[in-house]
Amino acid sequence: MNILILGAGQVGSTAAYNLAKDESNDVTVVDLDGDVLRELQDRLDIRTVQGEASHPDVLERAGASDCDMVIALTDSDEVNIVACQVCYSLFHTPTKIARIRSAAYINHKELFSRDSMPVDVRISPEQLVCEYVEQLIKYPGAMQALEFANGRVRLIGVKARQGGLLVGQKIRALRQHIPDVDSRVAAIYRDGKAVPPTGETVIEDGDEVFFIAARKDIRAVMSEMRKLEDPVRRVFIAGGGNIGFQLAKALEQTNHVRIIERNPDRAKKISEQLNRSVVLCGDAADEELLLEENIDNADVFVALTNAEEANILSAMLAKSLGAHKVMALINRPSYAALVEQAGIDIAISPQEITIGALLTHLRRGDVVRVHSLRTGSAEAIEAIAHGDEKTSKVVGRAIEDIKLPRGADIAAVVRGDQVLMAHHDTVIQADDHVILFITERKRALKKVEQLFQVSVGYL
């Protein structure tokens, strides 16, 4: 696939890195900064073009006339929109994806159509991060909380701790502990390495466990991995930018929310737009301010400013002053493991969250949702089984008869409103939503995509 990426910032560079790893993709990146492009080209097998991303002559030099997809990820909504319009009008690019940040555009979906602004897919990293953090707050104790099949089933990543009923026992004991709950351990990571989960695998203290369960059963399964935490009530948010504001708006009806915003004008503006949240003007790394606001009573402190160093410092300070759990927005993936070792409970990577949304539109086969995990080393995907026994490699077959590549595992099947945990004799039916966990991403991904492609006879 010929893919044109506009913008080589954090999100654009991460997209280029992930897409260039697939040898079947030819990736071209456009940006104004020649130094950034040279650095990317040194690391990746891609083509780069320096220039303004929305200019027709620059897009022509970048090969827009031959590309299958343009992904506009610059920092400007307007540049992204115009670039998609130019690609549509002049180069007839089939698929156009744009990063749109402003709520002024996002709230008017009728703007985006072939008759107005020809943007096929809108991606808002800020909105995705907000939804991601909201899920983590909803499931205290989770390191990741991701949904599939319109929320009917969830994938939860949790660190196993003493106090969990399954810790120190074999996975097969899970069925005995909670016989009325159907769930599946999809993957285990121990000391950073994947451990294939079988019924005989023993869950150890400190294991990173990913499990699949229906929404209603999440807390029951989490109690097997660690002692359940109380529901979150008091939330501190450092940073009143787009993400902090959206998160406060989403949480203020059910939680006690305090936002700390450094800019007085911004603090005044968001205080007028929020109904129940308390907006404080000050520095989130001000120890005196945090103590005055009783930070030791905070269930969650989440740092969401534009400066990752400030996020790290304020989160570490809040933790030292007694905040129960702290999260920090980290732009550089290499920082994530370091800050979690330094006492920050969860490092939030907007690049990893956003790339999952992008990959959903790039995967072949009828893949409808993709979540990138563990800085891109693993993926959880939702694919729809189409066709029949003659035209599909999965429909009408039991899971034990499907030739899954090494590193890929079917974890669950959603059939209508029914959530089925995958067993060796589970038979895949047409229109099933199949949830797969892929630990050996590069090796297994293409084969999984091919499994869910129907033959020409079906089409």
C-alpha positions as a Markdown table, in Angstrom:
| # | Residue | x | y | z |
|---|---|---|---|---|
| 1 | Met | 0.0 | 0.0 | 0.0 |
| 2 | Asn | 1.3 | 3.5 | -0.9 |
| 3 | Ile | 0.8 | 5.7 | 2.2 |
| 4 | Leu | 1.4 | 9.4 | 2.4 |
| 5 | Ile | 1.9 | 10.8 | 5.9 |
| 6 | Leu | 1.6 | 14.6 | 6.3 |
| 7 | Gly | 3.4 | 15.9 | 9.4 |
| 8 | Ala | 6.5 | 14.4 | 11.2 |
| 9 | Gly | 5.6 | 15.4 | 14.7 |
| 10 | Gln | 5.3 | 12.8 | 17.5 |
| 11 | Val | 2.1 | 11.3 | 16.1 |
| 12 | Gly | 3.3 | 11.4 | 12.5 |
| 13 | Ser | 6.7 | 9.9 | 13.3 |
| 14 | Thr | 5.1 | 7.1 | 15.3 |
| 15 | Ala | 2.7 | 6.4 | 12.5 |
| 16 | Ala | 5.6 | 6.3 | 10.0 |
| 17 | Tyr | 7.6 | 3.9 | 12.3 |
| 18 | Asn | 4.6 | 1.5 | 12.7 |
| 19 | Leu | 3.6 | 1.5 | 9.0 |
| 20 | Ala | 7.2 | 1.2 | 7.6 |
| 21 | Lys | 7.8 | -2.0 | 9.6 |
| 22 | Asp | 5.3 | -3.7 | 7.2 |
| 23 | Glu | 7.4 | -4.3 | 4.1 |
| 24 | Ser | 4.2 | -4.2 | 1.9 |
| 25 | Asn | 3.8 | -0.5 | 2.7 |
| 26 | Asp | 5.6 | 2.3 | 0.8 |
| 27 | Val | 5.6 | 5.3 | 3.1 |
| 28 | Thr | 6.3 | 8.9 | 2.2 |
| 29 | Val | 6.4 | 11.6 | 4.9 |
| 30 | Val | 6.0 | 15.3 | 4.3 |
| 31 | Asp | 7.1 | 18.0 | 6.7 |
| 32 | Leu | 8.5 | 21.5 | 6.8 |
| 33 | Asp | 11.4 | 20.6 | 9.1 |
| 34 | Gly | 14.3 | 19.1 | 7.0 |
| 35 | Asp | 16.2 | 18.0 | 10.1 |
| 36 | Val | 13.3 | 15.9 | 11.4 |
| 37 | Leu | 12.9 | 14.3 | 8.0 |
| 38 | Arg | 16.6 | 13.4 | 7.8 |
| 39 | Glu | 16.4 | 11.8 | 11.2 |
| 40 | Leu | 13.4 | 9.8 | 10.2 |
| 41 | Gln | 15.0 | 8.7 | 7.0 |
| 42 | Asp | 18.1 | 7.6 | 8.8 |
| 43 | Arg | 16.0 | 5.3 | 11.0 |
| 44 | Leu | 13.4 | 4.0 | 8.6 |
| 45 | Asp | 13.1 | 2.8 | 5.0 |
| 46 | Ile | 10.9 | 5.6 | 3.8 |
| 47 | Arg | 10.8 | 8.5 | 1.4 |
| 48 | Thr | 10.6 | 12.1 | 2.6 |
| 49 | Val | 9.6 | 15.4 | 1.0 |
| 50 | Gln | 10.2 | 18.8 | 2.6 |
| 51 | Gly | 7.4 | 21.4 | 2.1 |
| 52 | Glu | 4.0 | 22.7 | 3.1 |
| 53 | Ala | 1.7 | 19.7 | 3.5 |
| 54 | Ser | -1.4 | 21.3 | 1.9 |
| 55 | His | 0.3 | 22.7 | -1.2 |
| 56 | Pro | -0.6 | 20.9 | -4.4 |
| 57 | Asp | 2.9 | 21.0 | -5.8 |
| 58 | Val | 4.4 | 19.5 | -2.6 |
| 59 | Leu | 1.7 | 16.8 | -2.6 |
| 60 | Glu | 2.4 | 16.0 | -6.3 |
| 61 | Arg | 6.2 | 15.7 | -5.5 |
| 62 | Ala | 5.3 | 13.4 | -2.7 |
| 63 | Gly | 3.4 | 11.0 | -5.0 |
| 64 | Ala | -0.2 | 11.9 | -4.0 |
| 65 | Ser | -1.4 | 10.9 | -7.5 |
| 66 | Asp | -0.3 | 7.3 | -6.9 |
| 67 | Cys | -1.0 | 6.9 | -3.1 |
| 68 | Asp | -3.8 | 4.7 | -1.7 |
| 69 | Met | -4.1 | 6.7 | 1.5 |
| 70 | Val | -3.2 | 10.1 | 2.9 |
| 71 | Ile | -2.9 | 10.5 | 6.6 |
| 72 | Ala | -2.8 | 14.2 | 7.6 |
| 73 | Leu | -1.3 | 14.6 | 11.0 |
| 74 | Thr | 0.1 | 18.1 | 11.2 |
| 75 | Asp | -0.5 | 20.3 | 14.2 |
| 76 | Ser | -3.0 | 22.4 | 12.2 |
| 77 | Asp | -6.6 | 21.2 | 11.6 |
| 78 | Glu | -6.9 | 23.6 | 8.7 |
| 79 | Val | -3.8 | 22.3 | 6.9 |
| 80 | Asn | -5.0 | 18.8 | 7.4 |
| 81 | Ile | -8.5 | 19.5 | 6.0 |
| 82 | Val | -7.1 | 21.5 | 3.0 |
| 83 | Ala | -4.6 | 18.7 | 2.3 |
| 84 | Cys | -7.4 | 16.1 | 2.2 |
| 85 | Gln | -9.5 | 18.4 | -0.1 |
| 86 | Val | -6.5 | 18.8 | -2.5 |
| 87 | Cys | -5.9 | 15.1 | -2.5 |
| 88 | Tyr | -9.5 | 14.4 | -3.3 |
| 89 | Ser | -10.0 | 17.1 | -5.9 |
| 90 | Leu | -6.7 | 16.9 | -7.8 |
| 91 | Phe | -5.3 | 13.4 | -7.1 |
| 92 | His | -8.5 | 11.3 | -6.4 |
| 93 | Thr | -6.9 | 9.7 | -3.3 |
| 94 | Pro | -9.2 | 6.8 | -2.2 |
| 95 | Thr | -8.8 | 7.2 | 1.6 |
| 96 | Lys | -8.2 | 10.4 | 3.5 |
| 97 | Ile | -7.6 | 10.5 | 7.2 |
| 98 | Ala | -7.2 | 13.7 | 9.1 |
| 99 | Arg | -6.2 | 14.7 | 12.6 |
| 100 | Ile | -8.9 | 17.1 | 13.8 |
| 101 | Arg | -8.3 | 18.6 | 17.3 |
| 102 | Ser | -10.8 | 21.5 | 17.6 |
| 103 | Ala | -14.2 | 20.7 | 19.0 |
| 104 | Ala | -15.5 | 23.5 | 16.7 |
| 105 | Tyr | -15.0 | 21.0 | 13.9 |
| 106 | Ile | -15.5 | 17.7 | 15.7 |
| 107 | Asn | -19.0 | 18.7 | 17.0 |
| 108 | His | -20.3 | 19.2 | 13.4 |
| 109 | Lys | -20.1 | 15.8 | 11.7 |
| 110 | Glu | -22.1 | 17.0 | 8.8 |
| 111 | Leu | -19.1 | 19.1 | 7.7 |
| 112 | Phe | -17.2 | 15.9 | 6.7 |
| 113 | Ser | -18.5 | 14.4 | 3.5 |
| 114 | Arg | -17.5 | 14.2 | -0.1 |
| 115 | Asp | -19.9 | 17.1 | -0.8 |
| 116 | Ser | -18.2 | 19.4 | 1.8 |
| 117 | Met | -14.9 | 18.4 | 3.4 |
| 118 | Pro | -13.8 | 15.1 | 1.9 |
| 119 | Val | -12.3 | 13.6 | 5.1 |
| 120 | Asp | -13.1 | 9.9 | 5.3 |
| 121 | Val | -11.8 | 9.4 | 8.9 |
| 122 | Arg | -11.3 | 12.0 | 11.6 |
| 123 | Ile | -8.9 | 11.2 | 14.4 |
| 124 | Ser | -8.6 | 13.3 | 17.5 |
| 125 | Pro | -5.6 | 12.2 | 19.7 |
| 126 | Glu | -6.9 | 14.4 | 22.5 |
| 127 | Gln | -10.4 | 12.8 | 22.5 |
| 128 | Leu | -8.8 | 9.3 | 22.3 |
| 129 | Val | -6.5 | 10.0 | 25.3 |
| 130 | Cys | -9.5 | 11.4 | 27.2 |
| 131 | Glu | -11.5 | 8.3 | 26.6 |
| 132 | Tyr | -8.5 | 6.1 | 27.5 |
| 133 | Val | -8.0 | 7.8 | 30.8 |
| 134 | Glu | -11.7 | 7.7 | 31.5 |
| 135 | Gln | -11.6 | 3.9 | 31.2 |
| 136 | Leu | -8.7 | 3.6 | 33.5 |
| 137 | Ile | -10.5 | 5.7 | 36.2 |
| 138 | Lys | -13.6 | 3.5 | 35.7 |
| 139 | Tyr | -11.6 | 0.4 | 36.4 |
| 140 | Pro | -9.2 | 1.3 | 39.2 |
| 141 | Gly | -6.2 | -1.1 | 39.3 |
| 142 | Ala | -6.1 | -1.5 | 35.6 |
| 143 | Met | -3.0 | -0.6 | 33.6 |
| 144 | Gln | -5.0 | -0.7 | 30.3 |
| 145 | Ala | -8.7 | -0.9 | 29.7 |
| 146 | Leu | -9.8 | -1.3 | 26.1 |
| 147 | Glu | -13.2 | -2.1 | 24.6 |
| 148 | Phe | -14.4 | -4.2 | 21.6 |
| 149 | Ala | -17.7 | -4.9 | 20.0 |
| 150 | Asn | -19.2 | -1.5 | 21.0 |
| 151 | Gly | -18.3 | -2.0 | 24.6 |
| 152 | Arg | -19.8 | -5.5 | 25.1 |
| 153 | Val | -16.4 | -7.0 | 25.8 |
| 154 | Arg | -13.2 | -5.5 | 27.3 |
| 155 | Leu | -9.5 | -6.3 | 27.4 |
| 156 | Ile | -8.0 | -5.4 | 30.7 |
| 157 | Gly | -4.3 | -5.2 | 31.5 |
| 158 | Val | -3.5 | -5.6 | 35.2 |
| 159 | Lys | -0.4 | -6.2 | 37.3 |
| 160 | Ala | -0.9 | -9.3 | 39.4 |
| 161 | Arg | -0.3 | -8.7 | 43.1 |
| 162 | Gln | -0.5 | -10.7 | 46.3 |
| 163 | Gly | -4.0 | -10.5 | 47.6 |
| 164 | Gly | -5.4 | -11.6 | 44.2 |
| 165 | Leu | -7.1 | -15.0 | 44.6 |
| 166 | Leu | -5.4 | -16.5 | 41.5 |
| 167 | Val | -1.9 | -15.3 | 42.3 |
| 168 | Gly | 0.3 | -18.3 | 43.0 |
| 169 | Gln | -2.2 | -20.7 | 41.3 |
| 170 | Lys | -2.7 | -22.2 | 37.9 |
| 171 | Ile | -4.9 | -20.4 | 35.4 |
| 172 | Arg | -7.3 | -23.3 | 35.3 |
| 173 | Ala | -8.3 | -22.5 | 38.9 |
| 174 | Leu | -10.0 | -19.4 | 37.6 |
| 175 | Arg | -13.1 | -21.4 | 36.6 |
| 176 | Gln | -13.3 | -23.0 | 40.0 |
| 177 | His | -13.0 | -19.6 | 41.8 |
| 178 | Ile | -15.7 | -17.8 | 39.7 |
| 179 | Pro | -17.8 | -20.6 | 38.0 |
| 180 | Asp | -20.5 | -18.2 | 36.9 |
| 181 | Val | -18.1 | -15.9 | 35.1 |
| 182 | Asp | -16.6 | -16.7 | 31.6 |
| 183 | Ser | -13.3 | -15.0 | 31.0 |
| 184 | Arg | -10.0 | -15.7 | 29.2 |
| 185 | Val | -6.4 | -14.8 | 30.1 |
| 186 | Ala | -5.1 | -13.6 | 26.7 |
| 187 | Ala | -1.5 | -12.9 | 27.5 |
| 188 | Ile | 1.0 | -12.8 | 30.3 |
| 189 | Tyr | 4.2 | -10.7 | 30.4 |
| 190 | Arg | 6.8 | -11.6 | 33.0 |
| 191 | Asp | 10.0 | -9.5 | 33.3 |
| 192 | Gly | 9.1 | -8.0 | 29.9 |
| 193 | Lys | 8.8 | -11.3 | 28.1 |
| 194 | Ala | 5.6 | -13.0 | 26.8 |
| 195 | Val | 4.6 | -16.2 | 28.6 |
| 196 | Pro | 2.2 | -18.3 | 26.7 |
| 197 | Pro | -0.9 | -18.8 | 28.9 |
| 198 | Thr | -2.2 | -22.3 | 29.3 |
| 199 | Gly | -4.3 | -23.9 | 32.0 |
| 200 | Glu | -1.1 | -25.0 | 33.7 |
| 201 | Thr | 0.5 | -21.6 | 33.8 |
| 202 | Val | 1.0 | -20.2 | 37.3 |
| 203 | Ile | 0.2 | -16.5 | 37.8 |
| 204 | Glu | 3.1 | -14.9 | 39.7 |
| 205 | Asp | 3.2 | -11.7 | 41.7 |
| 206 | Gly | 4.3 | -8.9 | 39.4 |
| 207 | Asp | 3.0 | -10.6 | 36.2 |
| 208 | Glu | 1.4 | -8.3 | 33.7 |
| 209 | Val | -1.8 | -10.1 | 32.8 |
| 210 | Phe | -4.2 | -9.2 | 29.9 |
| 211 | Phe | -7.6 | -10.8 | 30.2 |
| 212 | Ile | -10.8 | -10.7 | 28.2 |
| 213 | Ala | -14.3 | -10.6 | 29.8 |
| 214 | Ala | -17.7 | -9.2 | 29.3 |
| 215 | Arg | -18.2 | -5.7 | 30.7 |
| 216 | Lys | -20.3 | -6.9 | 33.7 |
| 217 | Asp | -17.6 | -9.4 | 34.8 |
| 218 | Ile | -14.5 | -7.2 | 34.8 |
| 219 | Arg | -14.4 | -6.5 | 38.5 |
| 220 | Ala | -14.9 | -10.2 | 39.4 |
| 221 | Val | -11.9 | -11.2 | 37.3 |
| 222 | Met | -9.8 | -8.3 | 38.5 |
| 223 | Ser | -10.3 | -9.5 | 42.1 |
| 224 | Glu | -8.5 | -12.8 | 41.0 |
| 225 | Met | -5.4 | -10.8 | 39.9 |
| 226 | Arg | -5.1 | -8.3 | 42.8 |
| 227 | Lys | -7.0 | -6.9 | 45.7 |
| 228 | Leu | -9.9 | -4.8 | 44.4 |
| 229 | Glu | -9.5 | -1.0 | 44.8 |
| 230 | Asp | -12.3 | 1.2 | 45.8 |
| 231 | Pro | -14.1 | 3.2 | 43.1 |
| 232 | Val | -12.5 | 6.5 | 42.2 |
| 233 | Arg | -14.2 | 9.5 | 43.7 |
| 234 | Arg | -11.6 | 12.4 | 43.9 |
| 235 | Val | -9.7 | 13.3 | 40.8 |
| 236 | Phe | -7.0 | 15.9 | 40.4 |
| 237 | Ile | -6.1 | 17.0 | 36.8 |
| 238 | Ala | -2.9 | 18.9 | 36.1 |
| 239 | Gly | -3.5 | 21.0 | 32.9 |
| 240 | Gly | -6.6 | 22.6 | 31.6 |
| 241 | Gly | -5.8 | 22.2 | 27.9 |
| 242 | Asn | -8.0 | 20.3 | 25.5 |
| 243 | Ile | -7.5 | 16.9 | 27.1 |
| 244 | Gly | -7.7 | 18.0 | 30.7 |
| 245 | Phe | -10.9 | 20.0 | 30.0 |
| 246 | Gln | -12.6 | 17.2 | 28.1 |
| 247 | Leu | -11.7 | 14.7 | 30.9 |
| 248 | Ala | -13.1 | 17.0 | 33.5 |
| 249 | Lys | -16.3 | 17.5 | 31.6 |
| 250 | Ala | -16.6 | 13.7 | 31.2 |
| 251 | Leu | -16.0 | 13.0 | 34.9 |
| 252 | Glu | -17.6 | 15.9 | 36.8 |
| 253 | Gln | -21.1 | 14.4 | 37.0 |
| 254 | Thr | -19.8 | 11.3 | 38.8 |
| 255 | Asn | -16.5 | 12.4 | 40.5 |
| 256 | His | -15.2 | 15.3 | 42.5 |
| 257 | Val | -12.8 | 17.0 | 40.0 |
| 258 | Arg | -10.2 | 19.6 | 40.6 |
| 259 | Ile | -8.2 | 21.1 | 37.7 |
| 260 | Ile | -4.9 | 23.0 | 38.2 |
| 261 | Glu | -4.2 | 25.3 | 35.3 |
| 262 | Arg | -1.3 | 27.6 | 35.2 |
| 263 | Asn | -2.6 | 30.2 | 32.7 |
| 264 | Pro | -5.1 | 32.6 | 34.4 |
| 265 | Asp | -7.0 | 33.3 | 31.1 |
| 266 | Arg | -7.4 | 29.6 | 30.3 |
| 267 | Ala | -8.3 | 28.9 | 33.9 |
| 268 | Lys | -11.1 | 31.5 | 33.8 |
| 269 | Lys | -12.4 | 30.3 | 30.4 |
| 270 | Ile | -12.7 | 26.6 | 31.4 |
| 271 | Ser | -14.2 | 27.5 | 34.8 |
| 272 | Glu | -17.0 | 29.2 | 32.9 |
| 273 | Gln | -17.6 | 26.1 | 30.8 |
| 274 | Leu | -17.5 | 23.5 | 33.5 |
| 275 | Asn | -20.5 | 22.9 | 35.8 |
| 276 | Arg | -19.2 | 21.1 | 38.9 |
| 277 | Ser | -15.4 | 20.9 | 38.6 |
| 278 | Val | -13.2 | 23.2 | 40.7 |
| 279 | Val | -10.6 | 25.1 | 38.7 |
| 280 | Leu | -7.5 | 26.3 | 40.5 |
| 281 | Cys | -5.0 | 28.7 | 38.9 |
| 282 | Gly | -1.5 | 27.7 | 39.8 |
| 283 | Asp | 1.4 | 25.3 | 39.3 |
| 284 | Ala | 0.7 | 21.6 | 39.6 |
| 285 | Ala | 4.2 | 21.1 | 40.9 |
| 286 | Asp | 3.7 | 23.6 | 43.8 |
| 287 | Glu | 3.9 | 21.6 | 46.9 |
| 288 | Glu | 2.1 | 24.1 | 49.0 |
| 289 | Leu | -0.8 | 24.3 | 46.6 |
| 290 | Leu | -1.2 | 20.5 | 46.5 |
| 291 | Leu | -1.1 | 20.3 | 50.3 |
| 292 | Glu | -3.7 | 23.1 | 50.7 |
| 293 | Glu | -6.0 | 21.1 | 48.4 |
| 294 | Asn | -5.5 | 17.9 | 50.4 |
| 295 | Ile | -3.7 | 15.9 | 47.7 |
| 296 | Asp | -3.3 | 13.1 | 50.1 |
| 297 | Asn | -7.1 | 12.5 | 49.7 |
| 298 | Ala | -6.9 | 12.2 | 45.9 |
| 299 | Asp | -7.8 | 8.8 | 44.5 |
| 300 | Val | -6.2 | 9.7 | 41.1 |
| 301 | Phe | -3.8 | 12.5 | 40.1 |
| 302 | Val | -3.4 | 12.7 | 36.3 |
| 303 | Ala | -0.9 | 15.2 | 34.7 |
| 304 | Leu | -2.0 | 16.2 | 31.2 |
| 305 | Thr | -0.1 | 19.3 | 30.3 |
| 306 | Asn | 1.8 | 19.8 | 27.1 |
| 307 | Ala | 5.2 | 19.5 | 28.9 |
| 308 | Glu | 6.1 | 15.9 | 29.7 |
| 309 | Glu | 8.8 | 17.0 | 32.1 |
| 310 | Ala | 6.2 | 19.0 | 34.1 |
| 311 | Asn | 3.9 | 16.0 | 34.0 |
| 312 | Ile | 6.5 | 13.7 | 35.4 |
| 313 | Leu | 7.6 | 16.0 | 38.2 |
| 314 | Ser | 4.1 | 17.0 | 39.3 |
| 315 | Ala | 3.0 | 13.3 | 39.2 |
| 316 | Met | 6.0 | 12.2 | 41.3 |
| 317 | Leu | 5.4 | 15.1 | 43.7 |
| 318 | Ala | 1.7 | 14.2 | 44.1 |
| 319 | Lys | 2.6 | 10.6 | 44.7 |
| 320 | Ser | 5.1 | 11.5 | 47.4 |
| 321 | Leu | 2.5 | 13.7 | 49.1 |
| 322 | Gly | 0.0 | 10.9 | 49.4 |
| 323 | Ala | -2.1 | 10.7 | 46.2 |
| 324 | His | -3.2 | 7.1 | 45.8 |
| 325 | Lys | -2.6 | 6.7 | 42.1 |
| 326 | Val | -0.8 | 9.0 | 39.7 |
| 327 | Met | -0.7 | 9.1 | 35.9 |
| 328 | Ala | 1.4 | 11.2 | 33.5 |
| 329 | Leu | 1.1 | 12.0 | 29.8 |
| 330 | Ile | 4.4 | 11.0 | 28.3 |
| 331 | Asn | 5.2 | 11.8 | 24.6 |
| 332 | Arg | 8.5 | 9.8 | 24.4 |
| 333 | Pro | 7.9 | 6.1 | 24.6 |
| 334 | Ser | 11.4 | 5.5 | 25.9 |
| 335 | Tyr | 10.4 | 7.5 | 29.0 |
| 336 | Ala | 7.4 | 5.3 | 29.8 |
| 337 | Ala | 9.3 | 2.3 | 31.4 |
| 338 | Leu | 11.6 | 4.7 | 33.3 |
| 339 | Val | 8.9 | 6.8 | 34.9 |
| 340 | Glu | 6.9 | 3.7 | 35.9 |
| 341 | Gln | 10.0 | 2.5 | 37.8 |
| 342 | Ala | 10.2 | 5.9 | 39.4 |
| 343 | Gly | 6.9 | 5.7 | 41.1 |
| 344 | Ile | 4.4 | 6.9 | 38.5 |
| 345 | Asp | 1.7 | 4.2 | 38.3 |
| 346 | Ile | 0.7 | 4.7 | 34.6 |
| 347 | Ala | 2.5 | 6.4 | 31.8 |
| 348 | Ile | 0.0 | 7.5 | 29.1 |
| 349 | Ser | 1.3 | 7.4 | 25.6 |
| 350 | Pro | -0.8 | 9.5 | 23.1 |
| 351 | Gln | 1.2 | 8.0 | 20.2 |
| 352 | Glu | 0.4 | 4.4 | 21.2 |
| 353 | Ile | -3.3 | 5.2 | 21.7 |
| 354 | Thr | -3.6 | 7.1 | 18.4 |
| 355 | Ile | -1.7 | 4.5 | 16.3 |
| 356 | Gly | -4.4 | 1.9 | 17.2 |
| 357 | Ala | -7.0 | 4.1 | 15.7 |
| 358 | Leu | -4.9 | 4.5 | 12.5 |
| 359 | Leu | -4.1 | 0.9 | 12.2 |
| 360 | Thr | -7.9 | 0.0 | 12.3 |
| 361 | His | -8.1 | 1.6 | 8.8 |
| 362 | Leu | -5.0 | -0.1 | 7.5 |
| 363 | Arg | -5.5 | -3.7 | 8.4 |
| 364 | Arg | -6.7 | -6.0 | 5.7 |
| 365 | Gly | -9.5 | -8.4 | 6.2 |
| 366 | Asp | -12.6 | -7.0 | 7.9 |
| 367 | Val | -10.7 | -5.6 | 10.9 |
| 368 | Val | -12.9 | -3.1 | 12.7 |
| 369 | Arg | -10.8 | -2.2 | 15.7 |
| 370 | Val | -7.1 | -2.3 | 16.6 |
| 371 | His | -5.4 | -1.5 | 19.9 |
| 372 | Ser | -1.6 | -1.2 | 20.0 |
| 373 | Leu | -0.1 | -2.6 | 23.2 |
| 374 | Arg | 3.2 | -2.5 | 24.9 |
| 375 | Thr | 4.7 | 0.3 | 22.7 |
| 376 | Gly | 3.7 | -1.5 | 19.5 |
| 377 | Ser | 5.1 | -5.0 | 20.3 |
| 378 | Ala | 1.6 | -6.5 | 20.6 |
| 379 | Glu | -1.8 | -5.8 | 19.2 |
| 380 | Ala | -5.4 | -6.7 | 20.1 |
| 381 | Ile | -7.7 | -6.7 | 17.1 |
| 382 | Glu | -11.4 | -7.2 | 16.4 |
| 383 | Ala | -12.2 | -8.9 | 13.1 |
| 384 | Ile | -15.5 | -9.8 | 11.5 |
| 385 | Ala | -15.8 | -13.3 | 10.0 |
| 386 | His | -17.5 | -13.0 | 6.6 |
| 387 | Gly | -18.4 | -15.6 | 4.0 |
| 388 | Asp | -19.2 | -19.3 | 4.4 |
| 389 | Glu | -17.2 | -22.5 | 4.7 |
| 390 | Lys | -16.2 | -22.4 | 1.0 |
| 391 | Thr | -15.1 | -18.8 | 0.8 |
| 392 | Ser | -13.7 | -18.2 | 4.4 |
| 393 | Lys | -10.8 | -19.8 | 6.2 |
| 394 | Val | -12.5 | -19.3 | 9.6 |
| 395 | Val | -16.3 | -19.6 | 9.1 |
| 396 | Gly | -17.7 | -23.0 | 10.0 |
| 397 | Arg | -14.4 | -24.1 | 11.6 |
| 398 | Ala | -13.6 | -24.9 | 15.2 |
| 399 | Ile | -10.8 | -22.8 | 16.7 |
| 400 | Glu | -8.6 | -25.8 | 17.0 |
| 401 | Asp | -8.9 | -26.3 | 13.2 |
| 402 | Ile | -8.0 | -22.8 | 12.2 |
| 403 | Lys | -4.4 | -22.4 | 11.2 |
| 404 | Leu | -3.4 | -19.5 | 13.4 |
| 405 | Pro | 0.2 | -18.3 | 13.2 |
| 406 | Arg | 2.5 | -18.6 | 16.2 |
| 407 | Gly | 2.0 | -15.5 | 18.4 |
| 408 | Ala | -1.7 | -15.2 | 17.6 |
| 409 | Asp | -4.5 | -16.4 | 19.8 |
| 410 | Ile | -8.3 | -16.1 | 19.6 |
| 411 | Ala | -9.5 | -14.9 | 22.9 |
| 412 | Ala | -13.2 | -14.3 | 22.5 |
| 413 | Val | -16.1 | -14.3 | 20.1 |
| 414 | Val | -19.0 | -11.8 | 20.1 |
| 415 | Arg | -22.1 | -13.2 | 18.5 |
| 416 | Gly | -24.9 | -10.6 | 18.5 |
| 417 | Asp | -25.3 | -9.7 | 22.2 |
| 418 | Gln | -23.6 | -12.9 | 23.3 |
| 419 | Val | -20.0 | -12.9 | 24.5 |
| 420 | Leu | -18.3 | -16.3 | 24.2 |
| 421 | Met | -14.8 | -17.0 | 25.6 |
| 422 | Ala | -12.8 | -18.9 | 23.0 |
| 423 | His | -12.3 | -22.6 | 23.6 |
| 424 | His | -10.7 | -25.2 | 21.3 |
| 425 | Asp | -14.1 | -26.5 | 20.1 |
| 426 | Thr | -15.8 | -23.0 | 19.6 |
| 427 | Val | -17.0 | -22.9 | 16.0 |
| 428 | Ile | -16.8 | -19.5 | 14.2 |
| 429 | Gln | -20.0 | -18.4 | 12.5 |
| 430 | Ala | -20.6 | -15.8 | 9.8 |
| 431 | Asp | -20.7 | -12.3 | 11.2 |
| 432 | Asp | -19.0 | -13.2 | 14.4 |
| 433 | His | -16.8 | -10.5 | 15.9 |
| 434 | Val | -13.5 | -12.3 | 16.7 |
| 435 | Ile | -11.1 | -10.8 | 19.3 |
| 436 | Leu | -7.5 | -11.8 | 18.8 |
| 437 | Phe | -4.4 | -11.1 | 20.8 |
| 438 | Ile | -1.1 | -11.0 | 18.8 |
| 439 | Thr | 2.1 | -11.1 | 20.7 |
| 440 | Glu | 4.5 | -11.6 | 17.8 |
| 441 | Arg | 3.2 | -8.7 | 15.8 |
| 442 | Lys | 5.5 | -8.6 | 12.7 |
| 443 | Arg | 5.4 | -12.4 | 12.1 |
| 444 | Ala | 1.7 | -13.1 | 12.8 |
| 445 | Leu | -0.2 | -10.0 | 11.6 |
| 446 | Lys | -0.2 | -10.6 | 7.9 |
| 447 | Lys | -1.3 | -14.2 | 8.3 |
| 448 | Val | -4.1 | -13.2 | 10.6 |
| 449 | Glu | -5.3 | -10.6 | 8.1 |
| 450 | Gln | -5.3 | -13.2 | 5.3 |
| 451 | Leu | -7.4 | -15.6 | 7.5 |
| 452 | Phe | -10.2 | -13.0 | 7.6 |
| 453 | Gln | -10.2 | -12.2 | 3.9 |
| 454 | Val | -12.9 | -13.9 | 1.9 |
| 455 | Ser | -12.1 | -15.5 | -1.5 |
| 456 | Val | -13.0 | -13.7 | -4.8 |
| 457 | Gly | -15.8 | -16.1 | -5.2 |
| 458 | Tyr | -17.6 | -14.7 | -2.2 |
| 459 | Leu | -17.1 | -11.1 | -3.4 |
